[in-house]
């Protein structure tokens, strides 16, 4: 009996004390105090997954000069980029670098900015269609517009071929002669012609002149030429529509800021539609006449 009582007292003394309370002595036996265990909290599984994801994706923050140099600038928001683009357009500078008159909210019916942007677009595409009418890829103008990098150490500095050589169609129309002004430009011209997707051939050196290169004329099929004409005209229409969208944004801004009233905005939209429709009609006429010319030369 005494042994059973002693064992019970010993077990009670060695039992773990409750959190934050001293162990209770029983029958004169004092148990050694134990350190209080810190309170633990159970975190839900969803919260643990979110916290883990943040811990793995969060980038460390460093203020040293070396780390700042390695850090890339944050991408700009699309809204900020559009604001800067609109600001540049309002100041009169186009994406092509040309200066155009800015639209004046004091004279909203003045569409000089639209007309100024349409003129270089029309000139560019009319020239492209004329080249297709006069022989497709292998005509002196198209070959002369090919960009050439004379210096290998500066591949970004290029010049049009017609500034580095004279381009002369040979008798019979089956070859074109390229006469380089300097011998140092011959290799660069050969490389530019060979790497061009429009020509993609190796020019041959003339046997009696080290400055002369010969290009073999490869006439385009009528179907290929017609496909090029349609692609060029569709691109022309897209550029015209881009000019309209730029002016449409200004009309919306003027209306939102109460610069123009609702009736005046309707008038502005109608006038802009008239200008753009007339320009699209020019594209249609030019496309039709080019296609007729190609069919007549089959």
C-alpha positions in Angstrom: 0.0 0.0 0.0 2.8 2.4 0.9 4.5 1.6 -2.4 1.4 2.4 -4.4 1.0 5.7 -2.7 4.6 6.7 -3.2 4.4 5.9 -6.9 1.3 8.0 -7.3 2.9 10.9 -5.5 6.0 10.6 -7.7 3.9 10.6 -10.9 2.1 13.7 -9.8 5.3 15.5 -9.1 6.9 14.7 -12.5 3.7 15.5 -14.4 4.0 18.5 -16.8 2.8 21.8 -15.2 0.0 23.7 -16.8 1.0 26.6 -19.1 1.7 29.7 -17.1 1.2 28.0 -13.6 3.7 26.7 -11.1 3.6 22.9 -10.6 1.4 21.8 -7.6 3.1 20.1 -4.7 1.4 17.0 -3.3 2.0 15.5 0.1 5.2 17.5 0.7 6.9 16.6 -2.6 7.8 19.7 -4.5 8.3 19.3 -8.3 11.0 21.2 -10.1 9.5 24.2 -12.0 9.6 23.9 -15.8 9.9 26.7 -18.3 6.6 27.9 -19.8 6.1 26.8 -23.4 5.3 29.6 -25.9 1.8 29.7 -27.2 1.4 28.3 -30.6 -1.2 29.2 -33.2 -2.6 27.1 -36.0 -2.5 28.8 -39.4 -5.1 27.7 -41.9 -3.8 25.9 -44.9 -4.9 28.6 -47.4 -3.2 31.3 -45.4 0.0 29.2 -45.3 0.0 28.7 -49.1 -0.5 32.5 -49.7 2.2 33.4 -47.3 4.6 30.9 -48.9 3.9 32.2 -52.4 4.6 35.7 -51.2 7.8 34.7 -49.5 9.1 32.9 -52.7 8.1 35.7 -55.1 9.1 38.7 -53.1 12.5 40.1 -54.3 15.0 41.2 -51.7 15.5 44.9 -51.3 19.0 46.1 -51.5 20.3 49.7 -51.4 23.9 49.2 -52.5 25.1 50.8 -55.7 25.9 47.5 -57.3 22.4 46.1 -56.7 20.8 49.3 -57.9 22.7 49.0 -61.2 21.5 45.4 -61.6 17.9 46.3 -61.0 15.9 46.8 -64.2 13.5 49.8 -64.4 9.9 48.9 -64.0 7.8 48.7 -67.2 5.7 51.8 -67.8 2.0 51.6 -67.7 0.2 51.6 -71.0 -1.7 54.7 -69.9 1.5 56.6 -69.3 2.9 55.6 -72.7 -0.3 56.7 -74.4 -0.2 60.0 -72.6 3.3 60.6 -73.7 2.4 59.6 -77.3 -0.6 61.9 -77.3 1.5 64.7 -75.9 4.0 64.3 -78.7 1.2 64.2 -81.3 -0.3 67.4 -79.9 3.1 69.1 -80.2 3.1 68.2 -83.8 5.7 65.4 -84.0 4.6 62.2 -85.7 5.9 58.7 -85.3 8.0 59.1 -88.5 9.8 62.0 -87.0 8.2 64.6 -89.4 6.8 67.8 -88.1 3.1 68.3 -88.6 0.9 71.2 -87.5 -0.8 70.6 -84.2 -4.6 70.5 -84.0 -5.8 73.7 -82.4 -8.8 73.5 -80.1 -9.4 77.2 -80.7 -9.9 76.3 -84.4 -11.4 72.8 -84.3 -12.6 72.9 -87.9 -9.0 73.3 -89.1 -7.9 69.9 -90.3 -4.4 70.9 -91.4 -2.8 68.3 -89.1 -4.8 65.5 -90.8 -3.9 66.7 -94.3 -0.3 67.0 -93.4 -0.1 63.5 -92.1 -1.9 62.0 -95.2 0.4 63.6 -97.7 3.6 61.7 -97.0 1.6 58.5 -96.7 0.1 58.9 -100.1 3.4 59.8 -101.7 5.1 56.7 -100.2 2.6 54.2 -101.4 2.1 55.7 -104.8 5.8 55.4 -105.3 5.6 51.7 -104.3 2.8 51.0 -106.7 4.7 52.7 -109.5 7.7 50.4 -108.9 5.5 47.4 -109.1 4.1 48.6 -112.5 7.6 49.3 -113.9 9.0 45.8 -113.4 8.4 44.6 -109.9 11.4 44.0 -107.7 14.0 44.3 -110.5 13.8 47.9 -111.4 16.5 50.5 -110.8 14.5 52.4 -108.2 13.8 49.3 -106.1 17.4 48.1 -106.3 18.7 51.6 -105.6 16.7 51.7 -102.4 18.4 48.7 -100.9 20.3 49.5 -97.7 24.0 48.7 -97.6 26.4 48.8 -94.7 29.8 49.6 -96.2 31.7 49.3 -92.8 31.5 45.9 -91.0 32.5 47.6 -87.8 29.4 49.8 -87.9 26.6 47.6 -89.2 23.9 50.0 -88.0 25.2 52.8 -90.4 23.6 52.0 -93.8 23.2 53.9 -97.1 20.9 53.4 -100.1 22.6 51.5 -102.9 22.2 54.3 -105.4 24.6 56.4 -103.3 27.3 53.8 -103.5 26.9 52.7 -107.1 25.3 53.4 -110.4 22.5 51.1 -111.5 22.1 50.6 -115.2 19.8 48.0 -116.9 21.7 46.1 -119.6 20.5 45.7 -123.2 17.9 42.9 -123.5 16.5 43.5 -120.0 17.7 40.2 -118.6 20.4 41.7 -116.3 21.2 44.8 -114.4 24.6 46.3 -114.0 25.7 47.8 -110.6 28.8 50.0 -111.0 30.3 50.7 -107.6 32.0 54.0 -107.0 34.7 52.5 -104.8 36.3 49.0 -104.7 35.8 48.9 -100.9 32.0 48.9 -101.4 31.8 45.9 -103.7 31.8 43.2 -101.0 29.2 45.1 -98.9 26.9 45.5 -102.0 27.2 41.8 -102.7 26.3 40.9 -99.1 23.3 43.2 -99.1 21.9 41.8 -102.3 22.4 38.2 -101.2 20.7 38.8 -97.8 17.8 40.7 -99.2 14.5 38.7 -99.2 13.4 40.5 -102.4 16.5 39.6 -104.5 18.2 36.7 -102.7 20.9 36.0 -105.3 24.6 36.2 -105.5 25.7 39.1 -107.8 28.3 38.0 -110.4 31.5 40.0 -110.9 32.0 41.4 -114.5 35.1 39.8 -116.1 36.4 43.1 -117.5 35.6 45.5 -114.6 36.3 44.8 -110.9 33.8 47.5 -109.9 30.9 46.1 -111.8 28.4 43.6 -110.5 25.7 41.8 -112.6 22.2 41.0 -111.3 20.1 38.4 -113.1 16.6 39.7 -113.6 14.0 37.3 -112.3 10.6 38.5 -113.5 7.7 38.1 -111.1 4.7 36.1 -112.0 1.5 38.1 -112.5 -0.1 36.5 -109.6 2.8 37.3 -107.3 2.7 40.9 -108.5 -1.0 41.2 -107.9 -0.5 39.9 -104.4 2.1 42.5 -103.7 -0.2 45.2 -105.0 -3.1 44.2 -102.7 -0.8 43.9 -99.7 0.6 47.4 -100.4 -2.8 48.9 -100.8 -4.1 47.3 -97.6 -1.2 48.7 -95.7 -2.0 52.1 -97.2 -5.5 51.9 -96.0 -4.3 51.0 -92.5 -2.1 54.0 -92.3 -5.0 56.3 -93.4 -7.2 54.8 -90.7 -4.5 55.3 -88.1 -4.5 59.1 -89.0 -8.2 59.1 -88.4 -8.0 57.4 -85.0 -5.5 59.9 -83.9 -7.8 62.8 -84.7 -10.8 60.9 -83.2 -9.0 60.8 -79.9 -8.6 64.5 -79.9 -12.3 65.0 -80.6 -13.2 62.8 -77.7 -10.7 64.7 -75.4 -12.1 68.1 -76.5 -15.6 66.9 -75.8 -14.7 65.4 -72.4 -13.0 68.7 -71.3 -15.9 70.8 -72.6 -13.8 72.5 -75.2 -16.4 71.8 -77.9 -20.1 71.1 -77.5 -22.0 68.0 -78.6 -23.2 69.7 -81.9 -19.8 70.8 -82.8 -18.3 67.4 -82.1 -20.8 65.9 -84.5 -19.8 68.4 -87.2 -16.1 67.6 -86.6 -16.7 63.9 -86.9 -18.6 64.3 -90.2 -15.8 66.5 -91.7 -13.2 64.0 -90.6 -15.2 61.2 -92.2 -15.4 63.1 -95.4 -11.6 63.6 -95.6 -10.8 60.0 -94.8 -13.4 58.6 -97.2 -11.9 60.7 -100.0 -8.4 59.4 -99.2 -9.7 55.8 -99.2 -11.2 56.4 -102.6 -7.8 57.4 -103.9 -6.4 54.1 -102.7 -9.2 52.2 -104.4 -8.6 54.0 -107.7 -4.8 53.5 -107.6 -5.2 49.8 -106.8 -7.7 49.3 -109.6 -5.5 51.1 -112.2 -2.4 49.2 -111.1 -4.2 45.8 -111.4 -5.4 46.8 -114.9 -1.9 47.7 -116.0 -0.5 44.4 -114.8 -3.3 42.4 -116.6 -2.6 44.3 -119.8 1.1 43.5 -119.7 0.6 39.7 -119.3 
